[in-house]
């Protein structure tokens, strides 16, 4: 009975993991293929310390580590679609938009500060929704690889448990 519950738990964990990653990857694909590209003018570009409060699931140590090792890239850009001007600050479609390790935000800041404009993607159905144009292909392929390796690992674990439970191995 214990092995059955372990197998069931591992299968449910694998299904949940795959579902979450598939949803995120489908969001990236929709942005890449369905959203329109345009050029935006950079209005504000600064790096500041993280000021977001502690998340309910974070320990104090994790929160302090996140605040110490991350910064927030504040980017405000303006663009025109069909004669109407929009202003946005979204960098990417993640919940912690703009919060990243200090080195990443410093690199982004150095690249963007040398420019007056940047390429963005906007939703043609709601032009107020936009993100900085990025190449998600490497990220998407890495996510698929990690998901595949995780799935193969889980299948090997499940196979080992079944073989052990049946007395074959």
C-alpha positions in Angstrom: 0.0 0.0 0.0 2.9 2.4 0.8 4.4 1.8 -2.6 1.1 2.4 -4.3 0.8 5.8 -2.5 4.4 6.7 -3.4 3.7 5.8 -7.1 0.5 7.8 -7.1 2.2 10.8 -5.5 5.1 10.7 -7.9 2.7 10.5 -10.9 0.6 13.4 -9.6 3.8 15.5 -9.0 5.0 14.8 -12.5 1.6 15.7 -14.1 1.4 18.9 -12.1 5.0 19.9 -13.0 4.4 19.2 -16.7 1.1 21.1 -16.7 2.6 24.2 -15.1 5.5 24.3 -17.5 3.3 23.6 -20.5 1.0 26.5 -19.6 4.0 28.9 -19.2 5.6 27.7 -22.5 2.3 28.1 -24.3 2.2 31.7 -23.0 5.6 32.3 -24.4 4.7 30.8 -27.7 1.5 33.0 -28.0 3.6 36.1 -27.3 6.2 35.1 -29.9 3.8 34.1 -32.7 0.6 36.2 -32.1 1.8 39.5 -30.7 2.9 42.3 -32.9 6.3 44.0 -32.8 6.9 47.8 -32.7 9.5 50.2 -31.5 9.1 52.0 -28.1 10.9 55.1 -26.7 12.6 54.6 -23.4 11.3 57.2 -20.9 12.7 55.9 -17.6 15.6 53.5 -16.9 16.9 53.0 -13.4 18.1 50.2 -11.1 16.9 50.3 -7.5 17.0 47.9 -4.6 14.2 45.3 -4.2 11.4 46.8 -2.1 8.7 44.2 -2.6 7.6 42.8 0.7 8.2 39.3 1.9 6.1 36.7 0.2 3.9 34.6 2.5 5.7 31.3 1.7 9.2 32.8 2.0 11.3 32.3 5.1 13.0 35.3 6.6 16.4 34.0 5.4 15.1 33.5 1.9 13.6 36.9 1.8 16.8 38.5 3.1 18.9 36.6 0.5 16.6 37.6 -2.3 16.7 41.3 -1.3 20.5 41.2 -0.9 21.2 39.4 -4.3 18.5 41.0 -6.5 17.7 44.4 -7.8 14.7 45.9 -9.6 15.1 47.3 -13.1 12.6 50.1 -13.6 11.9 50.5 -17.3 9.2 52.7 -18.6 8.7 52.9 -22.3 6.2 54.6 -24.6 4.9 53.4 -28.0 2.2 54.1 -30.5 -0.3 51.7 -32.0 -3.0 52.8 -34.5 -2.3 56.5 -33.6 -2.8 56.0 -29.9 0.1 56.3 -27.4 0.6 53.7 -24.7 3.0 53.6 -21.8 4.1 50.4 -20.1 6.8 49.0 -17.8 6.6 45.3 -18.4 9.9 43.6 -19.2 8.8 40.0 -19.4 5.7 37.9 -18.7 6.7 36.7 -15.2 5.2 37.6 -11.9 8.5 39.2 -10.6 8.8 41.4 -13.6 11.9 43.6 -13.4 13.3 41.8 -10.3 16.4 39.8 -11.2 19.9 39.0 -10.0 22.1 42.1 -9.8 24.3 40.9 -12.6 21.4 40.4 -15.1 19.8 43.7 -14.3 23.2 45.5 -14.6 23.7 43.9 -18.1 20.2 44.8 -19.1 20.8 48.4 -17.9 24.1 48.7 -19.7 22.5 47.6 -23.0 19.4 49.7 -22.7 21.1 52.8 -21.5 23.1 53.0 -24.7 19.8 53.1 -26.7 16.9 55.6 -26.9 14.5 53.0 -28.3 13.8 49.3 -27.8 11.8 46.6 -29.6 8.6 45.4 -27.8 5.8 43.0 -28.5 2.2 44.1 -27.9 -1.1 42.2 -27.9 -3.0 43.2 -31.0 -6.3 42.6 -29.1 -5.2 44.8 -26.2 -2.3 47.1 -27.3 -1.8 48.3 -23.7 -0.4 44.8 -22.9 3.3 44.7 -24.0 6.6 43.2 -23.1 10.2 43.9 -24.1 11.0 41.8 -27.1 13.3 38.9 -26.2 14.5 35.8 -27.8 12.6 33.1 -25.9 13.7 30.2 -28.1 16.8 29.2 -26.0 14.7 29.5 -22.8 11.9 27.5 -24.2 14.3 24.7 -25.4 16.0 24.6 -22.0 12.6 24.3 -20.3 11.6 21.4 -22.6 14.9 19.8 -21.9 14.6 20.2 -18.1 11.0 18.9 -18.3 12.1 15.9 -20.4 15.0 15.0 -18.1 12.7 15.3 -15.0 10.1 13.1 -16.7 12.6 10.5 -17.6 14.0 10.6 -14.1 10.6 10.1 -12.6 9.8 7.2 -15.0 13.1 5.5 -14.0 12.3 6.0 -10.3 8.8 4.6 -10.9 10.2 1.6 -12.8 12.7 0.9 -10.0 10.0 1.0 -7.4 7.8 -1.3 -9.4 10.7 -3.8 -10.0 11.6 -3.7 -6.3 8.0 -4.1 -5.2 7.5 -7.1 -7.5 10.7 -8.7 -6.4 12.2 -8.7 -9.8 15.1 -6.4 -8.8 
